Amino acid sequence: MEMMQKLGEFLFPLWPNLSAQDVRKHSYVRLIYLIGILISVFYLLKYNFQYQVTTYNAISFLILFFVLAWPQVVRRTCNLNYLALGVFGPLCIYLTIMVYAGGGLRSPGVFWIVAVPATGSTLFGRRGVWFGSIYAMLVTIALRMLELQQLIPTDVLNMVNYDVERLTNLLTFSTYLLLTLQFFVRTEDQLIAAISSSQVETENLLRTVLHDVATPTTTICTAVEMMKMHPNDASGENDKSLDRIDRASKTISTMLDKLRTIRSVQDGKVNLNIHPLNVVAVLKSAIQINNDRSEAKKVKVLLKSESDSIMILGDETVLTLVIFTNLLTNAIKFSESQTEVHIIATKDAQTCSVQFRDFGIGMPDALLGSLFDLRTATTRRGTSGEKGTGYGMPLVKNYISKMHGEISVKSVERDSAANETAGTTVTIRLPLVNA
């Protein structure tokens, strides 16, 4: 099965920017495409070399060529229904021709007609079952009518050992059902597991939102009550209350924006603009964006790179404003004043490695283990009392995965740093251009 999937990926590459549900359907079509072609070629060879029947070669080659070329023809439309119809329909016609040429309802492989509704259900769901069943019934009726009119060819029936051919067809048919149904069941199990996981994540997101929004909401309510109590206050307290309301509202807005983004990434609704870019230039941009923050805390950010130009594949906006900004903000947040943050960019044969190294307070192992888990509260105050949402690192990990990258974190907590330098090192790896 693994070898077949790799062959399918080579002949029938996955379309870009598909949602998780579309990837699932694309995988089904690719499997039917690959197995259908292999079985069709097998029977075409049998008819030509074993049965010496070449009458149907022209239509057979035409159908196989159409099926082989169809994924490339329809690729630009990115319409999975067109893709599935262009593979499923011609293969059904080819199957009907083979059954007809093999002797109609007396053909050793007549039960292959059952594969039509079974395959239709895999590709199109309930509609596929109805269409496949109606098609199978119409083919059966048509073959019976042709048989009554004595219009069914008997060349194959007169040449073969019927029992042997029936057994060969049965084994081939059973193999087809085994491969397709096993793949279908395994994929559906993965989908059910993903849905269950998504439901848990949604519940935990809601629980986290209720918890984290409570504090700024309380701040807003308190400030409003204070303003109601002193509507004509001239001491400036109302201005302070308005300032607290403004900060609390922005905190809530920021948390909700990040939650919406995380949900979009998890649901596959975010399409990244991945293209070649110079990671060193992107890092410099992120450092400049966060310059006020680092200067205010008197933390010096040092960028070291083995080259002025390291070309990677990624989304520039996401890298600058989400990934690098989150990692740099965290490094500054947990660093003491008058310290440094080191950003080191290197590359090997296939990947670019970017390290964000701070010499701050570090984090305990328990927190390190759940850093990317939305179900666990990981937010902490920085060394100067800076607040966080706890959603930054899960968001970073989701985006890096979308860019086919990896992230790892090592940290030594200050209280446990006996013989080591305290601090945290976050390393991300992204693919180089033409890697």
Beta strands, then each sheet from edge to edge (+ up, - down):
strand 1: 275-278
strand 2: 300-305
strand 3: 311-314
strand 4: 340-347
strand 5: 351-358
strand 6: 406-412
strand 7: 423-431
sheet 1: 1+ 3-
sheet 2: 2+ 4+ 5- 7+ 6-
end
